[in-house]
Amino acid sequence: MEDDYNQNQSSIIEHIIELRSRIIKSLIFFIIAFIISYLNASKIYNFLIQPYIIALGSNIGNKRLIFTALQETFITYLKLSFFSAFFFSFPVFLIQIWKFIAPGLYKNEKKTILPFLIATPILFIMGAMMAYYYIMPLAIKFFLSFETSNLQTSIPIQLEAKVSEYLSLIMVFIFAFGLSFELPILLVLLATIGLIDSKYLSDRRRYMIVIIFVIAAIITPPDPISQIGLAIPLMFLYEISILVIKYIEKNKK
């Protein structure tokens, strides 16, 4: 009994040591990515500013982004570096998690979990790309449509956007869409462990549509373009999730 207890204690300690090692490796990669990102912060800025430039089109004229505090640009560059480091470190975190849990899994369990790990970053990137290339330019055009000239109002209304506010907005967009696109992963995972099934999701489709629109309204700015732009893909992903779960159920039978 005492030998078994000592063996279990030793095994737990080994797992803790390995987990610490995996976390340290992930953090080292994150720090390196953060430093590289900060050294290239201006390039990241130029990349993230493209949706704004696309939305302006030929009306770019004397448009500019401003900052109103001495430390604002520096702090913004730090945020950009953190954002970039997290984005590129995300797959590394998943790989380290996989390497930690894989030795304790059976072959069939590895086959079950591996597709989730592969699909997670792919869906996140798809959501981020949709926010960057499609939704953000449309949302910016919508907000810019409220500008006025001297002919429309006695004093023109012109946008003088703060650089920190714009970059915070687009980073929130990218993360919100990226995380929202993980919906199929969550639903299929819940179905795999037996908490839900395809019939449960099909019967509650109407409620889920309402919930999706509420979530889209919460995590996007108060404009219909970005809300609908997030809600429609989520409904599409919800339907795909039902089909995937039905396929899994069919294979189990």
C-alpha positions as CSV (number, residue, x, y, z in Angstrom):
1,M,0.0,0.0,0.0
2,E,2.8,2.4,1.0
3,D,4.7,1.6,-2.3
4,D,1.5,2.3,-4.3
5,Y,1.0,5.6,-2.5
6,N,4.7,6.6,-3.0
7,Q,4.4,5.6,-6.7
8,N,1.2,7.8,-7.1
9,Q,2.9,10.7,-5.4
10,S,5.9,10.3,-7.7
11,S,3.7,10.2,-10.7
12,I,1.8,13.3,-9.7
13,I,5.0,15.2,-9.1
14,E,6.3,14.2,-12.5
15,H,3.1,15.4,-14.1
16,I,3.3,18.7,-12.3
17,I,7.0,19.1,-13.4
18,E,6.1,18.4,-17.0
19,L,3.1,20.8,-16.9
20,R,5.4,23.5,-15.5
21,S,7.8,22.8,-18.3
22,R,5.1,23.1,-20.9
23,I,3.9,26.4,-19.4
24,I,7.4,27.8,-19.3
25,K,8.0,26.9,-22.9
26,S,4.8,28.5,-23.9
27,L,5.6,31.7,-21.9
28,I,9.1,31.9,-23.4
29,F,7.6,31.7,-26.9
30,F,5.1,34.3,-26.0
31,I,7.8,36.7,-24.6
32,I,9.9,36.2,-27.7
33,A,6.9,36.9,-29.9
34,F,6.0,39.9,-27.8
35,I,9.6,41.4,-28.3
36,I,9.6,40.7,-32.0
37,S,6.1,42.2,-32.3
38,Y,7.1,45.4,-30.4
39,L,10.2,45.8,-32.7
40,N,7.8,45.6,-35.6
41,A,4.9,47.5,-34.0
42,S,4.7,50.0,-36.9
43,K,4.3,47.2,-39.4
44,I,1.5,45.7,-37.4
45,Y,-0.1,49.1,-37.2
46,N,0.1,49.5,-41.0
47,F,-1.5,46.1,-41.3
48,L,-4.4,46.8,-39.0
49,I,-5.0,50.2,-40.5
50,Q,-5.8,48.8,-43.9
51,P,-9.5,48.3,-43.3
52,Y,-9.8,52.0,-42.4
53,I,-7.9,52.9,-45.6
54,I,-10.1,50.6,-47.7
55,A,-13.2,52.1,-46.2
56,L,-12.1,55.7,-47.0
57,G,-11.2,54.8,-50.6
58,S,-10.7,57.9,-52.7
59,N,-11.9,60.1,-49.8
60,I,-8.7,59.5,-47.8
61,G,-7.6,63.2,-48.4
62,N,-6.3,64.7,-45.2
63,K,-7.7,62.0,-43.0
64,R,-5.5,61.0,-40.0
65,L,-5.6,59.2,-36.7
66,I,-4.7,61.3,-33.6
67,F,-3.6,60.7,-30.1
68,T,-4.4,63.1,-27.2
69,A,-2.1,61.9,-24.4
70,L,1.7,61.7,-24.4
71,Q,1.8,58.1,-23.5
72,E,-1.1,57.0,-25.7
73,T,0.9,55.8,-28.7
74,F,3.4,54.0,-26.6
75,I,0.7,52.1,-24.6
76,T,-1.1,51.4,-27.9
77,Y,2.1,49.8,-29.3
78,L,2.3,47.7,-26.2
79,K,-1.3,46.5,-26.8
80,L,-0.5,45.8,-30.4
81,S,2.5,43.7,-29.4
82,F,0.5,41.8,-26.8
83,F,-2.3,41.1,-29.4
84,S,0.2,39.9,-32.0
85,A,2.1,37.8,-29.5
86,F,-1.1,36.1,-28.3
87,F,-2.2,35.5,-31.9
88,F,1.0,33.8,-32.9
89,S,1.4,31.9,-29.6
90,F,-2.1,30.4,-29.6
91,P,-1.1,27.4,-31.8
92,V,2.0,26.9,-29.7
93,F,-0.2,26.7,-26.5
94,L,-2.4,24.1,-28.2
95,I,0.6,22.0,-29.2
96,Q,2.0,22.1,-25.7
97,I,-1.4,21.1,-24.3
98,W,-1.5,18.2,-26.8
99,K,2.0,17.0,-25.9
100,F,1.0,17.1,-22.2
101,I,-2.2,15.0,-22.5
102,A,-1.4,12.8,-25.4
103,P,0.8,10.2,-23.5
104,G,-2.1,9.4,-21.2
105,L,-4.6,8.8,-24.0
106,Y,-5.6,5.7,-25.7
107,K,-5.3,5.5,-29.5
108,N,-9.0,6.0,-30.1
109,E,-9.1,9.0,-27.7
110,K,-6.2,10.6,-29.6
111,K,-8.2,10.2,-32.8
112,T,-11.1,11.9,-31.1
113,I,-9.3,14.9,-29.7
114,L,-6.8,15.6,-32.4
115,P,-9.4,17.0,-34.9
116,F,-10.5,19.5,-32.2
117,L,-6.9,20.8,-31.8
118,I,-6.4,21.1,-35.5
119,A,-9.8,22.8,-36.1
120,T,-9.5,25.3,-33.2
121,P,-6.8,27.6,-34.7
122,I,-8.3,27.2,-38.2
123,L,-11.7,28.4,-37.2
124,F,-10.2,31.2,-35.1
125,I,-8.2,32.4,-38.1
126,M,-11.3,32.2,-40.4
127,G,-13.3,34.3,-37.9
128,A,-10.4,36.8,-37.6
129,M,-10.0,37.1,-41.4
130,M,-13.8,37.7,-41.9
131,A,-13.7,40.5,-39.3
132,Y,-10.6,42.1,-40.9
133,Y,-11.3,41.8,-44.6
134,Y,-15.1,42.0,-44.7
135,I,-16.9,43.2,-41.6
136,M,-14.6,46.0,-40.4
137,P,-14.5,47.9,-43.7
138,L,-18.3,47.8,-43.9
139,A,-18.7,48.9,-40.3
140,I,-16.2,51.8,-40.8
141,K,-18.1,52.9,-43.9
142,F,-21.4,52.9,-41.9
143,F,-19.9,55.1,-39.2
144,L,-18.3,57.4,-41.7
145,S,-21.7,57.9,-43.4
146,F,-22.6,60.2,-40.5
147,E,-20.0,62.8,-41.5
148,T,-21.5,66.0,-42.8
149,S,-20.2,69.0,-44.9
150,N,-20.9,72.7,-44.7
151,L,-23.8,72.3,-47.1
152,Q,-25.6,69.9,-44.8
153,T,-25.0,71.4,-41.4
154,S,-23.8,74.9,-40.3
155,I,-20.7,73.3,-38.7
156,P,-19.4,70.1,-40.5
157,I,-19.1,66.9,-38.6
158,Q,-15.8,65.2,-39.4
159,L,-14.2,62.2,-37.8
160,E,-10.9,62.7,-35.9
161,A,-10.4,59.1,-34.8
162,K,-8.0,58.3,-31.9
163,V,-5.4,55.8,-32.9
164,S,-5.9,53.9,-29.6
165,E,-9.7,53.7,-30.0
166,Y,-9.5,52.5,-33.6
167,L,-6.9,49.8,-32.9
168,S,-8.7,48.7,-29.8
169,L,-11.9,48.4,-31.9
170,I,-10.3,46.3,-34.6
171,M,-8.5,44.0,-32.1
172,V,-11.8,43.4,-30.3
173,F,-13.4,42.7,-33.6
174,I,-10.8,40.1,-34.5
175,F,-10.9,38.4,-31.2
176,A,-14.7,38.4,-31.0
177,F,-15.1,36.9,-34.4
178,G,-12.2,34.4,-33.9
179,L,-13.6,33.2,-30.6
180,S,-17.2,33.1,-31.9
181,F,-16.1,30.8,-34.7
182,E,-15.2,28.3,-32.1
183,L,-18.9,27.5,-31.6
184,P,-18.8,24.2,-33.6
185,I,-15.8,23.0,-31.5
186,L,-17.8,23.7,-28.3
187,L,-21.0,22.0,-29.5
188,V,-19.3,19.0,-31.0
189,L,-17.2,18.6,-27.9
190,L,-20.3,18.7,-25.7
191,A,-21.9,16.1,-28.0
192,T,-18.8,13.9,-27.9
193,I,-19.0,13.7,-24.1
194,G,-22.7,13.0,-24.2
195,L,-24.1,16.3,-22.8
196,I,-26.1,17.2,-25.9
197,D,-27.2,15.5,-29.2
198,S,-28.3,16.6,-32.6
199,K,-32.0,16.3,-31.7
200,Y,-31.4,18.6,-28.7
201,L,-29.8,21.3,-30.9
202,S,-32.4,20.9,-33.6
203,D,-35.3,21.3,-31.2
204,R,-33.8,24.5,-29.7
205,R,-32.8,26.1,-33.0
206,R,-35.2,29.1,-32.6
207,Y,-33.9,29.8,-29.1
208,M,-30.3,29.6,-30.3
209,I,-31.0,32.1,-33.1
210,V,-32.2,34.6,-30.5
211,I,-29.2,33.9,-28.3
212,I,-26.8,34.3,-31.2
213,F,-28.3,37.7,-32.1
214,V,-28.1,38.8,-28.5
215,I,-24.4,37.7,-28.3
216,A,-23.6,39.5,-31.6
217,A,-25.2,42.6,-30.2
218,I,-23.2,42.5,-27.0
219,I,-19.7,41.8,-28.5
220,T,-19.9,44.1,-31.5
221,P,-20.4,47.9,-31.8
222,P,-24.0,49.2,-31.9
223,D,-24.4,49.0,-35.6
224,P,-26.5,46.6,-37.6
225,I,-23.8,45.7,-40.1
226,S,-21.3,44.1,-37.6
227,Q,-24.1,42.5,-35.6
228,I,-25.7,40.8,-38.7
229,G,-22.2,40.1,-40.0
230,L,-21.4,38.0,-36.9
231,A,-24.9,36.5,-36.4
232,I,-25.3,35.0,-39.9
233,P,-22.0,33.1,-39.9
234,L,-22.7,31.8,-36.3
235,M,-26.1,30.5,-37.5
236,F,-24.4,28.8,-40.4
237,L,-21.8,27.3,-38.1
238,Y,-24.6,26.1,-35.7
239,E,-26.2,24.2,-38.6
240,I,-22.9,22.7,-39.6
241,S,-22.4,21.6,-36.0
242,I,-25.7,19.7,-36.1
243,L,-24.7,17.9,-39.3
244,V,-21.3,17.0,-37.8
245,I,-22.9,15.7,-34.6
246,K,-25.4,13.6,-36.7
247,Y,-22.5,12.1,-38.6
248,I,-20.7,11.2,-35.3
249,E,-23.9,9.7,-33.9
250,K,-24.4,7.7,-37.1
251,N,-20.8,6.3,-36.8
252,K,-21.3,5.4,-33.2
253,K,-24.4,3.3,-34.1
